Amino acid sequence: MLRITIFLVGMIFLASCTNGIREYIESTIKFSDEKSPLIVEALYCYRTIGKVNCYTEPLKGEEANRLVGYEGISPRSTSGTGPLRP
């Protein structure tokens, strides 16, 4: 019976501390109601002999045929004929 009483008293003390802890966490981590716009950097990935290399700008000429996937603006004028986005 003593263990149950100690457990219940401990739970009451811990429950009373949650508001203080919550206020501390909210003051430490500043939550923003406004969502900042997500800026996506263009990334173009090309297959090489051993691995895939990614660049911030599309490659020109024959190297452009090794395109595996991209994120951002399509590197081709006819975007429907190229590989799918990853």
PAMARNU-447903 format. One record per residue (C-alpha): residue in three letters; x, y, z. Coordinates in steps of 0.001 Angstrom, whole numbers, padded with zeros to 6 digits, always signed. Example, Ala and Ser with C-alpha at 12.3 -4.5 7.8 and 13.67 -1.06 7.14 Angstrom:
ala+012300-004500+007800;ser+013670-001060+007140;
END
This chain:
met+000000+000000+000000;leu+002896+002317+000778;arg+004318+001812-002729;ile+001005+002742-004332;thr+000764+005897-002196;ile+004323+006940-003057;phe+003614+006257-006729;leu+000435+008369-006718;val+002123+011254-004868;gly+005005+011121-007363;met+002587+011229-010271;ile+000871+014296-008804;phe+004209+016091-008420;leu+005228+015197-011971;ala+001874+016330-013355;ser+002273+019700-011668;cys+005698+020155-013284;thr+004515+019665-016863;asn+003284+023250-017310;gly+006651+024663-016226;ile+008513+022263-018488;arg+006208+023028-021425;glu+006715+026803-020946;tyr+010489+026295-020789;ile+010509+024243-023981;glu+008286+026726-025836;ser+010478+029653-024748;thr+013643+027789-025787;ile+012315+026623-029131;lys+010569+029485-030853;phe+007595+028176-032766;ser+006503+030234-035716;asp+002932+030389-036941;glu+004091+031599-040337;lys+005404+028922-042639;ser+008462+030005-044557;pro+008440+029124-048252;leu+010418+026027-049115;ile+013213+026838-051555;val+014155+023867-053703;glu+017601+023965-055253;ala+017819+022531-058759;leu+019662+019211-058870;tyr+020501+017118-061940;cys+021872+013584-061503;tyr+023819+011703-064178;arg+025021+008096-064276;thr+028774+007476-064488;ile+030720+004196-064619;gly+030730+003598-060888;lys+028052+005813-059381;val+025629+008681-059903;asn+026940+012271-059771;cys+024651+015236-059128;tyr+025164+018830-060273;thr+023341+022110-059741;glu+023216+022792-063504;pro+022329+020410-066352;leu+025183+019054-068460;lys+025421+019825-072177;gly+025935+017658-075244;glu+026540+013904-075064;glu+026765+013922-071281;ala+023118+015016-071087;asn+022047+011543-072314;arg+023165+010014-068980;leu+020480+011897-067029;val+019024+009668-064312;gly+016761+012169-062575;tyr+016337+015813-061680;glu+014726+018105-059128;gly+013703+021571-060302;ile+013313+022914-063827;ser+013335+020350-066616;pro+016701+020239-068410;arg+015026+019364-071735;ser+012722+021398-073904;thr+010340+018427-074160;ser+010099+017406-070513;gly+007770+014495-071260;thr+010417+012541-073189;gly+013116+012434-070502;pro+013537+010265-067435;leu+011061+010594-064628;arg+011881+012682-061599;pro+013315+010667-058702;
END
